[in-house]
Structure formats: structure tokens, C-alpha cells
Amino acid sequence: MCLGIPGQIIEITDIQNKLAVVDIGGVKRQVNIACIVDEQHPPEACVGDWVLVHVGFAMNRINEQEAAETLQLLQEIANI
């Protein structure tokens, strides 16, 4: 089992190499977005997308509500 952490893409830093900056709870990280782009959703269309990040890769897009619920659950777990 892997753990994907929700984050929001705030900037595309390298279209050719499919790299973007994701904001994860105020922490900004560069991630690879190759798994979530295609002809219908190119890299430049990803700004603002919520994604699940695992080991430096955006694994899939999620909606904002899913992201908020997951972040809330992670916060609750951290406070146990």
C-alpha cells in the first residue's frame, strides 16, 4: 500500500520534462506530472489541479473536496 498526499499544482517549471511545483499544506515541492498529462490535459492545463503525490510523482488528479477530506484525516491522525 502506498500513501498519496494531496497537493495543488501551482506552477509548471519544465513542460518538456513534465515538472511542476505542488503546494502540500504550505510546503512547495517539485514533482513529476507525467502520470497525469495526456493530449486532452497537457502540462500547461495542470495549474490549479489537485493531485495525489507519492515519492515525487503526481499519481492522479482528484477534486478539491477529496483533497480537503484527505488532508483533514491526515491532520487528525497526526494529532492522535
C-alpha positions as CSV (number, residue, x, y, z in Angstrom):
1,M,0.0,0.0,0.0
2,C,1.2,3.5,-0.8
3,L,0.3,6.8,0.7
4,G,-0.6,9.7,-1.7
5,I,-0.6,13.1,-0.1
6,P,-2.9,15.7,-1.7
7,G,-1.4,18.8,-3.1
8,Q,-2.3,21.6,-5.6
9,I,-0.2,22.3,-8.7
10,I,0.8,26.0,-8.5
11,E,3.4,26.2,-11.3
12,I,4.7,24.3,-14.3
13,T,8.5,24.6,-14.2
14,D,9.5,22.4,-17.1
15,I,7.0,21.5,-19.8
16,Q,9.4,19.2,-21.7
17,N,10.3,17.1,-18.6
18,K,6.8,17.4,-17.2
19,L,7.9,19.0,-13.9
20,A,5.7,21.2,-11.7
21,V,5.6,22.8,-8.2
22,V,3.0,21.4,-5.9
23,D,1.8,23.1,-2.7
24,I,1.3,20.5,0.0
25,G,0.0,22.2,3.1
26,G,2.2,25.2,2.6
27,V,5.2,23.2,1.6
28,K,6.3,23.6,-2.0
29,R,7.8,20.6,-3.8
30,Q,8.8,19.9,-7.4
31,V,7.1,16.8,-8.7
32,N,6.9,14.9,-11.9
33,I,3.4,15.2,-13.6
34,A,4.0,12.7,-16.4
35,C,1.4,10.3,-15.0
36,I,-1.4,12.9,-15.1
37,V,-0.9,14.5,-18.5
38,D,-2.0,13.5,-22.0
39,E,-3.2,15.1,-25.2
40,Q,-6.5,16.2,-23.6
41,H,-4.9,17.5,-20.5
42,P,-1.4,18.9,-21.3
43,P,1.1,20.1,-18.7
44,E,0.1,23.8,-19.0
45,A,-3.5,22.9,-18.2
46,C,-2.5,21.4,-14.9
47,V,-2.0,24.6,-12.9
48,G,-4.7,24.6,-10.2
49,D,-5.2,20.8,-10.3
50,W,-5.4,18.9,-7.1
51,V,-3.3,15.7,-7.2
52,L,-2.1,12.8,-5.1
53,V,1.7,12.9,-4.7
54,H,3.7,9.8,-3.9
55,V,7.6,9.7,-4.0
56,G,7.9,12.8,-6.2
57,F,5.2,11.9,-8.7
58,A,1.7,13.3,-9.1
59,M,-0.1,9.9,-9.4
60,N,-3.6,11.1,-10.3
61,R,-5.9,14.1,-10.2
62,I,-8.5,14.4,-7.5
63,N,-11.2,17.0,-6.8
64,E,-10.8,19.7,-4.2
65,Q,-13.3,18.1,-1.8
66,E,-11.4,14.8,-1.9
67,A,-8.2,16.7,-1.2
68,A,-9.7,18.6,1.7
69,E,-11.1,15.5,3.3
70,T,-7.9,13.6,3.0
71,L,-5.8,16.5,4.4
72,Q,-8.3,16.7,7.3
73,L,-7.9,12.9,8.0
74,L,-4.1,13.2,7.9
75,Q,-4.2,16.1,10.3
76,E,-6.4,14.1,12.7
77,I,-4.0,11.1,12.5
78,A,-1.1,13.4,13.3
79,N,-2.8,14.7,16.4
80,I,-3.5,11.3,17.9
